[in-house]
Amino acid sequence: MKELHFAGNALDELRAFPVHAKREAGFQLDRIQNDLEPSPNYS
């Protein structure tokens, strides 16, 4: 699994997102960490 590095206050900004957006971002970041392409957002 690849390690994620957040620039500046990006992680704090991500944590301030609404719950649904944090869940979607986490899903996409997990895909990237596992050498997969981000999936299109159909929600």
MOPAC internal coordinates of N, CA, C and O (Angstrom, degrees):
PM7 1SCF
backbone

  N    0.0000 0     0.00 0     0.00 0    0    0    0
  C    1.4527 1     0.00 0     0.00 0    1    0    0
  C    1.5229 1   108.59 1     0.00 0    2    1    0
  O    1.2310 1   121.26 1   -45.16 1    3    2    1
  N    1.3235 1   115.19 1   134.84 1    3    2    1
  C    1.4584 1   120.70 1   178.05 1    5    3    2
  C    1.5257 1   110.28 1   -74.75 1    6    5    3
  O    1.2310 1   120.84 1   -31.94 1    7    6    5
  N    1.3190 1   115.99 1   148.06 1    7    6    5
  C    1.4557 1   121.36 1   176.58 1    9    7    6
  C    1.5237 1   109.35 1   -88.88 1   10    9    7
  O    1.2310 1   120.65 1   -40.91 1   11   10    9
  N    1.3278 1   116.35 1   139.09 1   11   10    9
  C    1.4630 1   121.01 1   177.23 1   13   11   10
  C    1.5191 1   110.17 1   -94.24 1   14   13   11
  O    1.2310 1   120.73 1   -38.16 1   15   14   13
  N    1.3106 1   116.21 1   141.84 1   15   14   13
  C    1.4630 1   123.01 1   174.46 1   17   15   14
  C    1.5182 1   107.52 1  -127.31 1   18   17   15
  O    1.2310 1   120.66 1   -53.57 1   19   18   17
  N    1.3171 1   116.35 1   126.43 1   19   18   17
  C    1.4563 1   121.37 1  -179.89 1   21   19   18
  C    1.5272 1   108.99 1  -102.54 1   22   21   19
  O    1.2310 1   120.53 1   -46.90 1   23   22   21
  N    1.3073 1   116.58 1   133.10 1   23   22   21
  C    1.4662 1   122.37 1  -179.78 1   25   23   22
  C    1.5221 1   109.89 1   -84.70 1   26   25   23
  O    1.2310 1   121.22 1   -40.28 1   27   26   25
  N    1.3067 1   115.28 1   139.72 1   27   26   25
  C    1.4624 1   120.75 1   175.84 1   29   27   26
  C    1.5126 1   111.95 1    54.06 1   30   29   27
  O    1.2310 1   120.85 1    51.63 1   31   30   29
  N    1.3273 1   115.99 1  -128.37 1   31   30   29
  C    1.4640 1   120.31 1  -178.34 1   33   31   30
  C    1.5349 1   111.61 1  -101.50 1   34   33   31
  O    1.2310 1   120.08 1  -154.92 1   35   34   33
  N    1.3203 1   117.44 1    25.08 1   35   34   33
  C    1.4668 1   121.50 1  -177.05 1   37   35   34
  C    1.5256 1   112.17 1   -58.07 1   38   37   35
  O    1.2310 1   119.67 1   140.78 1   39   38   37
  N    1.3196 1   118.23 1   -39.22 1   39   38   37
  C    1.4620 1   120.39 1  -179.86 1   41   39   38
  C    1.5226 1   110.51 1   -67.21 1   42   41   39
  O    1.2310 1   120.01 1   138.54 1   43   42   41
  N    1.3142 1   117.58 1   -41.46 1   43   42   41
  C    1.4678 1   120.49 1   176.61 1   45   43   42
  C    1.5261 1   110.67 1   -62.53 1   46   45   43
  O    1.2310 1   120.62 1   139.45 1   47   46   45
  N    1.3217 1   116.42 1   -40.55 1   47   46   45
  C    1.4649 1   120.72 1   177.80 1   49   47   46
  C    1.5307 1   110.73 1   -63.42 1   50   49   47
  O    1.2310 1   120.50 1   137.38 1   51   50   49
  N    1.3274 1   116.65 1   -42.62 1   51   50   49
  C    1.4610 1   121.14 1   178.04 1   53   51   50
  C    1.5180 1   110.76 1   -61.41 1   54   53   51
  O    1.2310 1   120.27 1   137.31 1   55   54   53
  N    1.3115 1   117.08 1   -42.69 1   55   54   53
  C    1.4626 1   121.46 1   179.83 1   57   55   54
  C    1.5207 1   112.55 1   -64.61 1   58   57   55
  O    1.2310 1   119.87 1   159.29 1   59   58   57
  N    1.3179 1   117.85 1   -20.71 1   59   58   57
  C    1.4643 1   121.88 1   179.51 1   61   59   58
  C    1.5298 1   112.46 1   -85.99 1   62   61   59
  O    1.2310 1   119.73 1   173.57 1   63   62   61
  N    1.3332 1   118.12 1    -6.43 1   63   62   61
  C    1.4656 1   121.66 1   179.36 1   65   63   62
  C    1.5245 1   110.02 1   -64.98 1   66   65   63
  O    1.2310 1   120.22 1   -22.76 1   67   66   65
  N    1.3329 1   117.19 1   157.24 1   67   66   65
  C    1.4693 1   120.61 1   171.33 1   69   67   66
  C    1.5347 1   110.17 1   -61.17 1   70   69   67
  O    1.2310 1   120.66 1   -22.45 1   71   70   69
  N    1.3169 1   116.35 1   157.55 1   71   70   69
  C    1.4679 1   121.81 1  -174.87 1   73   71   70
  C    1.5310 1   112.61 1   -53.16 1   74   73   71
  O    1.2310 1   119.87 1   132.45 1   75   74   73
  N    1.3191 1   117.85 1   -47.55 1   75   74   73
  C    1.4658 1   120.12 1  -177.99 1   77   75   74
  C    1.5315 1   111.23 1   -61.36 1   78   77   75
  O    1.2310 1   120.51 1   138.14 1   79   78   77
  N    1.3183 1   116.62 1   -41.86 1   79   78   77
  C    1.4675 1   120.81 1  -179.93 1   81   79   78
  C    1.5215 1   110.99 1   -66.91 1   82   81   79
  O    1.2310 1   119.93 1   141.16 1   83   82   81
  N    1.3348 1   117.73 1   -38.84 1   83   82   81
  C    1.4736 1   120.55 1   177.38 1   85   83   82
  C    1.5192 1   110.61 1   -64.17 1   86   85   83
  O    1.2310 1   120.69 1   139.43 1   87   86   85
  N    1.3247 1   116.28 1   -40.57 1   87   86   85
  C    1.4680 1   120.43 1   179.38 1   89   87   86
  C    1.5270 1   110.25 1   -63.17 1   90   89   87
  O    1.2310 1   120.22 1   134.48 1   91   90   89
  N    1.3209 1   117.18 1   -45.52 1   91   90   89
  C    1.4714 1   121.41 1   179.53 1   93   91   90
  C    1.5309 1   110.99 1   -64.52 1   94   93   91
  O    1.2310 1   120.46 1   135.65 1   95   94   93
  N    1.3294 1   116.73 1   -44.35 1   95   94   93
  C    1.4686 1   120.44 1   179.06 1   97   95   94
  C    1.5233 1   110.42 1   -62.19 1   98   97   95
  O    1.2310 1   120.35 1   137.36 1   99   98   97
  N    1.3276 1   116.94 1   -42.64 1   99   98   97
  C    1.4649 1   120.73 1   178.38 1  101   99   98
  C    1.5182 1   112.00 1   -61.66 1  102  101   99
  O    1.2310 1   120.78 1   138.94 1  103  102  101
  N    1.3316 1   116.11 1   -41.06 1  103  102  101
  C    1.4573 1   120.97 1   178.23 1  105  103  102
  C    1.5225 1   110.57 1   -60.99 1  106  105  103
  O    1.2310 1   120.69 1   133.52 1  107  106  105
  N    1.3377 1   116.29 1   -46.48 1  107  106  105
  C    1.4572 1   120.79 1  -178.79 1  109  107  106
  C    1.5304 1   111.36 1   -67.43 1  110  109  107
  O    1.2310 1   120.05 1   138.69 1  111  110  109
  N    1.3181 1   117.52 1   -41.31 1  111  110  109
  C    1.4683 1   120.70 1   178.63 1  113  111  110
  C    1.5258 1   110.63 1   -63.86 1  114  113  111
  O    1.2310 1   120.17 1   142.64 1  115  114  113
  N    1.3208 1   117.29 1   -37.36 1  115  114  113
  C    1.4655 1   120.65 1   177.02 1  117  115  114
  C    1.5216 1   110.25 1   -63.00 1  118  117  115
  O    1.2310 1   119.95 1   138.06 1  119  118  117
  N    1.3283 1   117.71 1   -41.94 1  119  118  117
  C    1.4676 1   120.44 1   177.59 1  121  119  118
  C    1.5242 1   110.62 1   -59.94 1  122  121  119
  O    1.2310 1   120.39 1   135.03 1  123  122  121
  N    1.3234 1   116.87 1   -44.97 1  123  122  121
  C    1.4610 1   121.10 1  -179.92 1  125  123  122
  C    1.5232 1   110.85 1   -63.00 1  126  125  123
  O    1.2310 1   120.47 1   137.03 1  127  126  125
  N    1.3320 1   116.71 1   -42.97 1  127  126  125
  C    1.4660 1   120.13 1   178.92 1  129  127  126
  C    1.5203 1   111.83 1   -60.63 1  130  129  127
  O    1.2310 1   120.20 1   151.45 1  131  130  129
  N    1.3127 1   117.22 1   -28.55 1  131  130  129
  C    1.4603 1   121.68 1  -177.79 1  133  131  130
  C    1.5231 1   112.66 1   -99.94 1  134  133  131
  O    1.2310 1   120.99 1  -153.36 1  135  134  133
  N    1.3299 1   115.71 1    26.64 1  135  134  133
  C    1.4707 1   122.88 1   175.29 1  137  135  134
  C    1.5250 1   113.91 1    60.78 1  138  137  135
  O    1.2310 1   120.25 1  -148.90 1  139  138  137
  N    1.3340 1   117.13 1    31.10 1  139  138  137
  C    1.4614 1   122.03 1   175.09 1  141  139  138
  C    1.5202 1   108.81 1  -109.96 1  142  141  139
  O    1.2310 1   121.22 1   -21.61 1  143  142  141
  N    1.3074 1   115.27 1   158.39 1  143  142  141
  C    1.4682 1   120.32 1   175.31 1  145  143  142
  C    1.5342 1   108.59 1   -77.24 1  146  145  143
  O    1.2310 1   120.03 1   -33.23 1  147  146  145
  N    1.3321 1   117.56 1   146.77 1  147  146  145
  C    1.4638 1   118.52 1   173.21 1  149  147  146
  C    1.5324 1   108.85 1   -60.44 1  150  149  147
  O    1.2310 1   121.20 1   -36.82 1  151  150  149
  N    1.3228 1   115.31 1   143.18 1  151  150  149
  C    1.4638 1   118.43 1   179.54 1  153  151  150
  C    1.5245 1   110.00 1   -89.80 1  154  153  151
  O    1.2310 1   120.52 1   -27.23 1  155  154  153
  N    1.3322 1   116.62 1   152.77 1  155  154  153
  C    1.4736 1   119.03 1   177.33 1  157  155  154
  C    1.5250 1   109.76 1   -65.00 1  158  157  155
  O    1.2310 1   120.60 1   -30.58 1  159  158  157
  N    1.3062 1   116.46 1   149.42 1  159  158  157
  C    1.4617 1   121.34 1  -179.12 1  161  159  158
  C    1.5246 1   109.47 1   -92.51 1  162  161  159
  O    1.2310 1   120.74 1   -66.79 1  163  162  161
  N    1.3158 1   116.19 1   113.21 1  163  162  161
  C    1.4576 1   121.38 1  -179.93 1  165  163  162
  C    1.5177 1   112.42 1  -108.65 1  166  165  163
  O    1.2310 1   119.66 1  -169.28 1  167  166  165
  N    1.3352 1   118.26 1    10.72 1  167  166  165
  C    1.4725 1   119.06 1  -176.19 1  169  167  166
  C    1.4993 1   113.70 1   -85.34 1  170  169  167
  O    1.2310 1   120.10 1   180.00 1  171  170  169

